[in-house]
Amino acid sequence: MDLKQLCREAESALHWRYAAAAERLCSPDLGYYESYGVLAEVKNRSEWVQADMIHDISTDLAVAGKMAELFTEHQLAFIHFKDAVEDMLP
């Protein structure tokens, strides 16, 4: 089932949940490092389904965590997810 169909079916009960997610990445210049992304999930009936994840947002958990907290609290619509992350980066 694709995301558009999932959203249409769950439109009346659509809820979003965002969470900071730790990642171990490797860069030729930096070597291995820990970074944090933000995971977006949509509630379909009684289960949460991953909609998307933006990787490597920050090496500071507090930054990704605050984004996830605000997005969930204000029920950020998924269509604005990537723009909101870009707008919040320093």
C-alpha positions as CSV (number, residue, x, y, z in Angstrom):
1,M,0.0,0.0,0.0
2,D,1.5,3.4,-1.0
3,L,1.5,6.4,1.3
4,K,-1.1,8.3,-0.7
5,Q,-3.6,5.4,-0.4
6,L,-2.8,5.0,3.2
7,C,-3.5,8.7,3.9
8,R,-6.7,8.6,2.0
9,E,-8.0,5.6,3.9
10,A,-7.0,7.0,7.3
11,E,-7.9,10.6,6.5
12,S,-10.5,11.0,9.3
13,A,-8.1,9.5,11.9
14,L,-4.8,10.7,10.5
15,H,-2.2,11.4,13.1
16,W,1.5,11.9,12.8
17,R,4.3,10.9,15.1
18,Y,7.9,12.0,14.8
19,A,11.0,10.7,16.6
20,A,14.7,11.4,16.7
21,A,16.7,8.4,15.4
22,A,20.4,7.7,16.0
23,E,22.5,6.6,13.1
24,R,26.2,5.6,12.8
25,L,27.5,7.0,9.5
26,C,30.8,7.1,7.7
27,S,32.4,9.9,5.8
28,P,35.7,9.8,3.9
29,D,36.7,13.1,5.7
30,L,35.4,12.3,9.2
31,G,35.5,8.5,9.5
32,Y,32.7,7.0,11.6
33,Y,30.4,9.4,13.5
34,E,27.1,9.3,15.2
35,S,24.4,11.5,13.8
36,Y,20.6,11.9,14.3
37,G,17.8,12.0,11.9
38,V,14.0,12.4,12.3
39,L,11.6,9.6,11.6
40,A,8.0,10.3,10.5
41,E,5.2,7.8,11.2
42,V,1.5,7.9,10.3
43,K,-1.1,6.2,12.4
44,N,-3.4,3.9,10.3
45,R,-6.2,2.6,12.4
46,S,-4.3,1.0,15.3
47,E,-0.7,0.7,13.9
48,W,2.1,3.2,13.2
49,V,3.6,3.0,9.7
50,Q,6.9,4.6,8.7
51,A,6.3,7.4,6.2
52,D,9.8,8.8,5.8
53,M,13.0,9.6,7.5
54,I,15.4,12.5,7.0
55,H,18.9,11.3,7.8
56,D,22.0,13.1,9.2
57,I,20.2,16.2,10.5
58,S,22.6,16.9,13.4
59,T,25.3,15.3,15.5
60,D,23.4,16.8,18.5
61,L,20.5,14.6,19.8
62,A,18.8,17.7,21.3
63,V,18.4,19.3,17.9
64,A,16.7,16.3,16.3
65,G,14.8,15.6,19.4
66,K,13.4,19.1,19.7
67,M,12.3,19.0,16.0
68,A,10.6,15.7,16.5
69,E,8.9,17.0,19.7
70,L,7.6,20.1,18.0
71,F,6.4,18.3,14.9
72,T,4.5,15.8,16.9
73,E,3.0,18.3,19.3
74,H,1.8,20.5,16.5
75,Q,0.9,17.6,14.2
76,L,3.0,18.8,11.3
77,A,1.5,17.6,8.1
78,F,3.8,15.2,6.3
79,I,3.8,17.4,3.1
80,H,5.8,20.0,5.1
81,F,8.2,17.6,6.8
82,K,11.3,18.3,4.7
83,D,10.7,22.1,4.5
84,A,10.3,22.3,8.2
85,V,13.5,20.5,8.9
86,E,15.4,22.7,6.5
87,D,13.8,25.8,8.0
88,M,14.8,24.8,11.5
89,L,18.5,24.1,10.8
90,P,20.9,26.8,11.9
